[in-house]
Amino acid sequence: MYFSVLGSGSKGNSVYIESGSTAILIDAGFSGKEIATRLHSIGRRIEDLDALFVTHEHHDHIHGVGVLSRRCNIPVYGNYDTVKSGEKLMGKLFKHSEFVTGEVIQMQDLQIRSFSVSHDAADPVGFVICNGKVTLAYCTDTGKVSALLRQRLMGCNGLVLEFNHDPQMLKEGPYSLALQQRVRSDHGHLSNADGAEFLQSLLHDQLQYVILAHLSATNNHPDLAMTTARGAVGDSPLQLRVASQTLATELILLEK
């Protein structure tokens, strides 16, 4: 299985995943043109996408969904509440393939399972993607780590995890008290320490790559997130990356 975080942060989020002849996006928080540019940077094309999966209806996750769906005839997979809440921004879709949160969807070479996360959206989800050999999990935009999250992400070979903010930077930064409280709440975002504690609980010998994602440009710094994550993984041989807001990661291979 190959994957690339095309971009992650408050200005846009998208992840590309492929296995065999199957290719999907999770979220499209950039313009259609920008998604095409970032796919081109890893040697891939919009025209090769089989589907687009949506985690929740916030602008930084669905900005380009409607355009991509209409222009390239790409079906959009999302639960009812997410698509209903985002329909004004997304507009008409080529096709809405509705799923119930928790459902497993078989799409050619990939099996995609959604799971609930805790965020201030209608019915937000993360995804676990499996090709029968390796498994990748995508889990951002959650304010707390539930028993369900631990269960779903346990044993994965690749993880895209939220390391959103540094608490001290958030406290001393420009955000209003109300916005700070929203970020820190159970329906907000995980701090670096929260993400690291979660990551530590998920360590196992077959975990190959962890991407630190959804870093706040205002209340975090890549070096802080990386230092906190490295402290959690110790001498584990897994590879750590910090997802960028402006550039796609390299195309990463997960293999058995």
N, C-alpha and C positions, 0 to 999 in steps of 0.2 A: 504494500500500500504506500502511495506517495501522498504527501500533503504539503501545503504552504499556507502560512498565515499571510494573506495579502495585505493586511493592515489591521491594527487594533488600537482602539482608544476612543475618546469621546467624540472625535470627528469622523469616525467611520470604522466599520468592522466587517471582515469577510475572510472566510477560510475555504481553500480549494482542496478537494480530496479526490483521489482516483485509485482504482484498482481494476486491472484488466482493461476491459473496454468501457468501463463505467466511470463517469466524472460528475461530481456535484459541487455546488457551493453551499456553505452554511452562511446565511446572511449576505446582504449586499448593501452596505451602508455608504458606499461611494456612488458617484455617477456611473452610468453605463460606460462612458468613455474611459473613466479612470479604472474601472474593473478590467476593461479590455487591455489597457496599457499594462496593468500589473500582471495579468495573465500572460501577456506577451513577454514580459521580463523573465518569466520562468518557462518559456517555450510552450505555452498552452493558448487555446483560443476559446472565446465564448461559444462559438458554433459547436464545440465538442461537448458542451454541458448537457447532461441528461435531466437535471432537476436542480431546483433551488430550495433549500430548507430554511425556515425562518424561526428564530428563537423567541422573539417578541417584537412589539410594534414600535419601539423607540426609533427616532429618526436615524440615529447612527448605526442602525442595523437593517433598515428597510429602504433607505433613500433611493437606491437604484433598482429595487426589486421589480417594480412595475414596468419600467423601461426595458429591462433585460427580458422579462417574461414576454412582453408584447412584440418586441423587435426580433427576438430569436426563437419564439415559440417554445419557451421553457416553462414547464409546469412548476407551480409553486406549492410546496408542502408546508402547511401550517395548521395549527389547531383553530377551531372556529373563532374563539375569542380574540386571538391574535390578529387574524386576517380581518375580522369585523372591525376591530379597533384601529387597524392601520389602513383601511380601505380608502380613506380620503387622500392619504399621502401616496399610496401605491397606485390608485386608480384601477382601471380594468386590467385583469390578468388574462394571459393566454388560457390558463387553466388553473383552478384551485383544487388541489388534491388534499382534502381535509383528513387529519388524523386526530385521534383521541390521545391526549397526553398519557404516555406510558406504553403506547402501542409500538409494535415492531413492524417496520416496513421493509420488505424485501425488494431491492431494486437491482436486478441483474447480478452483478458481482458483489454488491454491498448489502449489508443488513444494517438498518438505521433504527435505533431505539431512542425515543425521547424520554426525558424525566423532568419532573418539576423542580424549579429553583425558586428562591425567595427574593423577589424583586418587585418594584412598584410598577407593575404592568399587568395586563388583563389575565394572561395565563402563560407566564414565561417558562421556557424549557431550556435544557441543555441536551446534547446528543452523544450517544455512544455509537461508533461506526465500526463494523467488523466485516472482514472479507473471508472469514473462516480460518484464517491463520493468525492474523494480528488484529489488535483493537486500538482505536483512537477515541479519546473522549474530549469533548468541547464543553467547558463549564466556566462561563463568566457571568457577570451581572447577577450576582447573588449576595445577599447581605449576611447569610449564615450558612454554616455547613451542617446539613441534616444527616441523620442516619441513612436516609435514602441516597444522598449524594455519595457517601462513603461506600455504600453497597454497590452502586452503579459503576463507580470509577475504580474499584478494587480490581487489580489484576490486569489493567490496561498496559499496552506497550508504549503508547504515546499519550501525552496529556497537554491540553491547552487550558491553563488555569489562570484565574484572575489574581493579579497582584496590583490592586487599584491605587492605593494611597499609603503614604507614610503619615501616621496619626499626628506627629508633631508639625509636619508641614501643613497638614490640613488645619490644625488649630491656629497656626500663626499666619496662614495664608489669607487671600482676599475673599473667600467665601463667607456669605452671611451665616449667622448662627443657625438659622433655619435650614440652610443648604448643608451645612456641616452635619447637623443632626440627621438629615436625610441620608447622607453618604454613610454615616456610621450606623444607621439603623439596621434592623434585621431584613429590611426590604431595600437596602442600599447596595454597598459594595464591600468586598473583602479588602482588608488592609494587607500590607506586606507580611506582617506577623501572622495574620489569619491564614493567608495563602500558604505560608511556609509550614505552619502547623498541620494544615490539611495535607500538603505534599508529603510531609514526614510520615503521616499515617498511611500513605499509599505506596511507600517504597517497597519494591520487591526486585528480585534478580533479573526479571525480564522487562523491566521498565527502561526504555531506550532513550526517549526524548521527552523533555518537558519545556513547553513554551510559556513564558511569563507574559500574560496578556492584559489588555485593557488598563494599562498604566495611565494614570492621570497626568496630563502635561503640566498641571498647576501644582498638584499636591504629591508628586512623586518624582523620582529620578531613576533611570535604568540601573545606575550603580547601586543605589540603595536596595532596589528590588533584588538584584542579582546577589548582593552580599547576604541578604536575609535568606534567600533560597539556598545558597551554597552552605550556609550554616545549618540548614535543615537536612541536607542530603549527605553531609559528611564526605566520606571517601567513596561513595557510590560512583560507579563508572558511567552513569547516565549522562547524556548531553543536555545542557541547559542553554536556552536562547531567550532573549528578550524581544518580543514582537514590537515592531516599529509602527508608528502612525503613518509614516510617509513612504515606506518601502516594503515590498514583499520579502519574506524570508526565502532562502533557497528552497528548492524542492527537496523535501526530506523523505528518505526511504525508511519505512518500518518493515522489518523482515523477521521471519521466524528463525 
